[in-house]
Amino acid sequence: MMQKALLVAVLGVFLAVSVWFASRAWFSVDAELTGHGWFALALGVVLSFVVGGGLMWLLFYSSRSGRDDIDQDF
């Protein structure tokens, strides 16, 4: 139980540091996005989620339909 708590604490620290670093990097850039840039960014995020969701759906569908079962002929 203690190992799980330590693992969660270490991963939480990693998450906090990565969020801090990402936010610092994002706000340190002195560039402005135009409307086209925001549209491209939003489209990229949405399409990434759609592709990721579609691949996860295919993974679960393949697993539950029995297509991933190993045929064992002994």
N, C-alpha and C positions, 0 to 999 in steps of 0.2 A: 504494500500500500504506500509505503514511503517513497519507493522508486517511482511510482506513478505520479505522486504529488511533485516530486523533484522534476520529472520529465515535463509535466504541465507548466511548472514555473519557468523552466529553461525555455520552453517553446513560447511562452508568453512574453518573456524578455526579448527573444528573437523577433517576435511579431511587433512589439512596441518599437524596437530599434529600426526595423524595416519601414514601419509607417512613418516614424520620425524622419528617417533619411529620405523617403520618397516625397514627403511633404516639403521638406527643406529644398530638395532638388527642384520640385515643381515650382515653388514660389521664388526661387533664386533666378530663374530665367526671365530676362527682361524683354520678352517678345509677346506680341499680341496675336491672337488667332482671329482670323476673319470669319465671316459666316460660313464660308466654304470649309474652313478648317474645322470648325465645331461640328459641321455636318459630317465631314469625313471621320472625325473622331467618334462621334455617336454611332455612325454606321459601322465602323470597325468593331466597336464594343458589342453592338447588337448582333452582328454577324458572328462574332466569336462565341457569344453565348448560344446562338442558334446551332452552330456547328458542334460545339461541345455537348449541348443537350441532345442533338441528334445522334452523336456517336455514343453517348451514354445509353440512349434508348435502344440503339442497335445492340449494344453489349448486353443489356438486360434481356432483350427479346431473344437474342441468340442463346443465352444461357438458359432461359426458361423453356425454350422450345425443344431442347434436347439436342441441338446441333453441335454443342460442345462436348457431348458425351464421348468417351473413348470406347470404341468397340473392342472387347476382349474376347477373343476366341481361344479358349484353352482346350 
